[in-house]
Structures are given as C-alpha cells and as structure tokens.
C-alpha cells in the first residue's frame, strides 16, 4: 500500500466544509495561544495592573462569555440570523477586542477588551458546533468533532510556543494582540468565502426565550448537563490543580532543591507528553468509539478518569512517583480525547435540528461552570494539608461511580 493510500485510509471521510472549518479554527486558536499565557504577564509587569485587577478582568470576561453563549445559541437557531452571520459577528467582535487590548494603558480599557473578547468567543461556540452537526451525519459526528478538537489543540499549542518565542526574541507583547486580531479577521474571511449558511430550513424558535424554554425542559439534556459539568471539572483539574499537587506532594526529594515534589522542569516534560499523546490519540480513539453509543463512550471516559485519579493519588503516596504521574497523565489524555468530541456528538443527537444552537450552547455553558467550580475546589483541597490533598484525588475517583450510574440511565432513555 502506497503512502497516499495509507493517508487516505487514515483521513476521516467528511464533508470538505469540515476541513475548511477545522483550518479556520486552527488559525484562530493559534492567535488565542499567542495571548493565552502572556496577556496576564504583560498587563501586570508592563502596564502596571495588579494581579487582582487582572483576575477581575478575566473573570468578568468569562461572565460575558456566558452571556455570549446564551445569545449565540439563540442567534444560531434564528431564521433571521443563523450560524454563518453569528460566526462572522463573533470574529469581528473578537478582533475588536484585540484592538482594545492592543491600545490598553490601564484597567478600564483592559476590562473592556476582556468583556468584548469573552462575549465574542461566547457567540462563537454554539454556532461553530452547530455548523459541524449540520453538515455531518450521526455516524460521522464523533470523528468530525474529534478533528475540530485536534485543530483547536494544535493551533493553541503552536500559538503558545510561537508567542513565547516572539516574546523571548523581541519583548514586543503588544504585537501578540495585533497577531491575534489578524487571525480572527482571517477566520472571518474563511467563513465568509467558504462556508454558506448551514441552518436547516424551516422551524426555529419564534422568540429568544422559546428555544431555551424547550431545552431546559428536556430531561435528557439536563441530566447530561449534570454529568458534563462533572467531566469538565475533571478536565479543569489537569490544568489547574494537578501541576501544583505534583509540585508540592509528588514524592520526596525527586528534584534537588525543589522541596518535596516534582520540579518544574520535570513537570514540563510530563505535561508536554500528555499534550502530545492527546493529539496523537484524538482521531484513533474517536474512530474506535464510533462502534459504541455516545453515552457508552462517555462511560469509557469516566472509567479512565477514575483510573487516572487513582494513579495521581499513587504518585503522592507511593514509591516511584514519576512513574505514577506519567501513567496518570497518559490515562487522563485518553480520558480527555474520549470525552471532548462525544459530548458534542451526544448533544447534537438529542437536539431537534431547529434548536441545535441552543442545545449546544447548554453544552458549552457546562464547560464554563465546570471551570468555575473545579479550580477553586482543587486549590482549597491543596491548602488543607497532606491528608486532604491526597484524599482529594480518591474523592474525585469516587465521583465516577454516580456518574456511571447516571450515564447508564441516560443511555437507556436514549435507546428507548
């Protein structure tokens, strides 16, 4: 078999518009990666804002993002707007936000930029997820969403690395916002030129509230939302609590001069491996899980999360902590890539075609809630001392049991 045949065999058989959307998302995520870690550093060290001001600005931007998700879901479903105009407006608002941040010299402009960015990104998610559902069949969606997640992660990773290189070479922090704004404008051009409106003809809510009222009365969606918040909270622990736990509690005397836990250099290697494994496994795992129903795929993810949390606990209390930590991050990479595309696939399957925007907005809001709850809870546990910090991971593993019970019940409802 030739190399070209092998590549064609690997490549998911999807509508060409999915590939165009993935390219656009990769591009926009490169821009976001440029500013993700470096904006707080710039505004505290160069502009002179306090850490509290930066935190307030980012937090209020997240609240604006929830408002954007709410409105974006309704606009994406509306016969008077639809998916494409919502995506285009989202890109323009996000580009405007970068312009405001580029010019910001104090807290008011910083806050305005974050509010605009949060609102623009909030508008984006329901429409983008709805487009993917509109142009794929039920059998294709898991791979389609996996491809889009892969594009998001690759773009974010490239942006973080490139942004760090630019800062190291030039120190031009403000250039990061200019580059981010340009990527949003390029995303606008891709959507404008290559993606026509995909909203199914006919139907749709007659008012802003009608679609939300229908969605919030959907028992299947609300039950899934509870589990989704829990799974998103799991994901948040990898990014917020786990690095600090391993640094503080990951075995005695691993790196000289770093105290009790794993040193920053070693953590960097471990988490880089986690990201690389997730990228490699994203499409193969999605293809393998196609044979199962979405709720069954989420059960597999939940089991992997439980195993991963137990391995984290072992890294803190057992011998060979580096081995346990590496295994934990590997297992949780697989749990993550099993979870992220299937969540959108399941919601798209539950949703009436005319209300996909609202339903996928609920899915996106679950992420916001999970990230609102998860990091503070993990941080509190680490501040309570060794016993609570170690026990926290066993507690997370225990929460997998009721999650599995709910998913079994939901799977039976959906089959019926």
C-alpha positions, 0 to 999 in steps of 0.5 A: 500500500502506497503512502497516499493510500495509507493517508487516505485510509487514515483521513476521516471521510467528511464533508470538505466544509469540515476541513475548511472549518477545522483550518479556520479554527486552527488559525484562530486558536493559534492567535488565542495561544499567542495571548493565552499565557502572556496577556496576564504577564504583560498587563501586570509587569508592563502596564502596571495592573495588579494581579487582582485587577487582572483576575477581575478582568478575566473573570468578568470576561468569562461572565460575558462569555456566558452571556455570549453563549446564551445569545449565540445559541439563540442567534444560531437557531434564528431564521433571521440570523443563523450560524454563518452571520453569528460566526462572522459577528463573533470574529469581528467582535473578537478582533475588536477586542484585540484592538482594545487590548492592543491600545490598553494603558490601564484597567478600564480599557483592559476590562473592556477588551476582556468583556468584548473578547469573552462575549465574542468567543461566547457567540462563537461556540454554539454556532461553530458546533452547530455548523459541524452537526449540520453538515455531518451525519450521526455516524460521522459526528464523533470523528468530525468533532474529534478533528475540530478538537485536534485543530483547536489543540494544535493551533493553541499549542503552536500559538503558545510556543510561537508567542513565547518565542516572539516574546523571548526574541523581541519583548514586543507583547503588544504585537501578540494582540495585533497577531491575534486580531489578524487571525480572527479577521482571517477566520472571518474571511474563511467563513465568509468565502467558504462556508454558506449558511448551514441552518436547516430550513424551516422551524426555529424558535419564534422568540429568544426565550422559546428555544431555551424554554424547550431545552431546559425542559428536556430531561435528557439534556439536563441530566447530561448537563449534570454529568458534563459539568462533572467531566469538565471539572475533571478536565479543569483539574489537569490544568489547574490543580494537578501541576501544583499537587505534583509540585508540592506532594509528588514524592520526596526529594525527586528534584534537588532543591525543589522541596518535596515534589516534582520540579518544574522542569520535570513537570514540563516534560510530563505535561508536554507528553500528555499534550502530545499523546492527546493529539496523537490519540484524538482521531484513533480513539474517536474512530474506535468509539464510533462502534459504541453509543455516545453515552457508552463512550462517555462511560469509557471516559469516566472509567479512565478518569477514575483510573487516572485519579487513582494513579495521581493519588499513587504518585503522592503516596507511593514509591516511584512517583514519576512513574505514577504521574506519567501513567496518570497523565497518559490515562487522563489524555485518553480520558480527555480525547474520549470525552471532548468530541462525544459530548458534542456528538451526544448533544447534537443527537438529542437536539431537534435540528431547529434548536441545535444552537441552543442545545449546544450552547447548554453544552458549552455553558457546562464547560464554563461552570465546570471551570468555575467550580473545579479550580477553586475546589482543587486549590482549597483541597491543596491548602488543607494539608497532606491528608486532604490533598491526597484524599482529594484525588480518591474523592474525585475517583469516587465521583465516577461511580454516580456518574456511571450510574447516571450515564447508564440511565441516560443511555437507556432513555436514549435507546428507548 
